């Protein structure tokens, strides 16, 4: 009997040491990573208020942006385009310096400070969130949140910044935001085709 227990214990010790490693590998394999953003989606967001993009469906979230404040002790101001949409609750929360500003779609949040920069520029908070352009994009059966802000002109070109994120299909989970600042030709200066 003792010989049997000794043999079992001899094999159990190495197994107990490898269990945490196995669990870590399983967790890493199961955790959803940020999927790369298709370039066509980023381009569609940059031009969302102009001519439609043939490969990407663009659904502007129309209406003026409403600013909601939850009282004097509220840490955030909420910017909600078109009030309260029945299917998609979309907006921008600003004002809590400790936690940071974020975009949201239903229960999904994407923090501005964690956005992946697609250029040399560092993501910043929105300058004029009440004038930002919100849209829902569809590409290859995936839904994306698009927020575009116009910053004026630089060298005869319109300066725009965008935040784009794939909307997860399940409840909860973070939005993995991508950020880009780009100078585009002014639409008034483009030749008529």
Residue pairs with C-beta under 8 A, 6 or more apart in sequence:
32 168
32 173
34 116
34 176
35 166
35 176
37 118
37 164
37 166
37 178
38 139
38 140
40 53
40 55
40 56
40 139
41 56
41 137
41 139
41 144
41 164
42 118
42 162
42 164
42 178
42 180
43 53
44 53
44 55
44 56
44 58
44 137
44 139
44 146
45 135
45 137
45 144
45 146
45 147
45 148
45 162
45 164
46 148
46 160
46 162
46 180
46 182
46 184
47 53
47 184
48 58
48 60
48 133
48 135
48 137
48 146
48 148
49 60
49 133
49 148
50 187
52 58
55 139
56 137
56 138
56 139
57 137
57 138
57 139
58 135
58 136
58 137
58 146
59 135
59 136
59 137
59 138
60 133
60 134
60 135
61 81
61 82
61 85
61 88
61 90
61 134
61 135
61 136
62 81
62 82
63 81
63 82
63 83
64 81
64 82
64 130
65 79
65 80
65 81
65 129
65 130
65 131
65 132
65 134
66 79
66 80
66 81
66 83
67 77
67 78
67 79
67 130
68 77
68 78
68 80
69 77
69 78
70 76
70 78
74 95
75 95
75 96
75 98
75 99
76 93
76 94
76 95
76 96
77 93
77 94
77 95
78 91
78 92
78 93
79 91
79 92
79 93
79 94
79 129
79 130
79 132
80 89
80 90
80 91
81 90
81 91
81 132
81 134
88 105
88 106
88 136
89 104
89 105
89 106
90 103
90 104
90 105
90 134
90 136
90 145
91 103
91 104
92 101
92 102
92 103
92 104
92 126
92 129
92 132
92 147
93 101
93 102
93 103
93 104
94 101
94 125
94 126
94 129
95 101
99 111
100 111
100 112
100 113
100 114
101 111
101 112
101 113
101 125
101 126
102 109
102 110
102 111
102 112
103 109
103 110
103 112
103 145
103 147
103 163
103 165
103 175
103 177
104 110
104 175
105 145
105 165
105 167
105 175
107 171
107 172
108 167
108 168
108 172
108 173
108 174
108 175
109 174
109 175
110 145
110 163
110 165
110 174
110 175
110 176
110 177
111 174
111 177
112 123
112 124
112 125
112 126
112 163
112 177
112 179
113 123
114 177
115 123
115 163
115 177
115 178
115 179
116 176
116 177
116 178
116 179
117 123
117 179
117 180
118 178
118 179
118 180
119 180
119 181
119 182
121 161
121 179
121 180
121 181
123 163
123 177
123 179
124 161
126 132
126 147
126 149
127 149
127 151
128 149
129 149
131 149
131 150
132 147
132 148
132 149
133 146
133 147
133 148
133 149
133 150
134 145
134 146
134 147
135 146
135 148
136 143
136 144
136 145
136 146
136 167
137 143
137 144
137 145
137 146
137 164
138 144
142 166
142 167
143 166
143 167
144 164
144 165
144 166
144 167
145 163
145 164
145 165
145 167
145 175
146 162
146 163
146 164
147 162
147 163
147 164
148 160
148 161
148 162
149 160
149 161
149 162
150 158
150 159
150 160
151 159
151 160
151 161
151 181
152 158
152 159
153 159
153 186
154 183
155 183
156 185
156 186
156 189
157 183
157 184
157 185
157 186
158 183
158 184
158 185
158 186
158 187
159 181
159 182
159 183
160 181
160 182
160 183
160 184
161 179
161 180
161 181
161 182
162 179
162 180
162 182
163 177
163 178
163 179
164 177
164 178
164 180
165 175
165 176
165 177
165 178
166 175
166 176
167 175
168 175
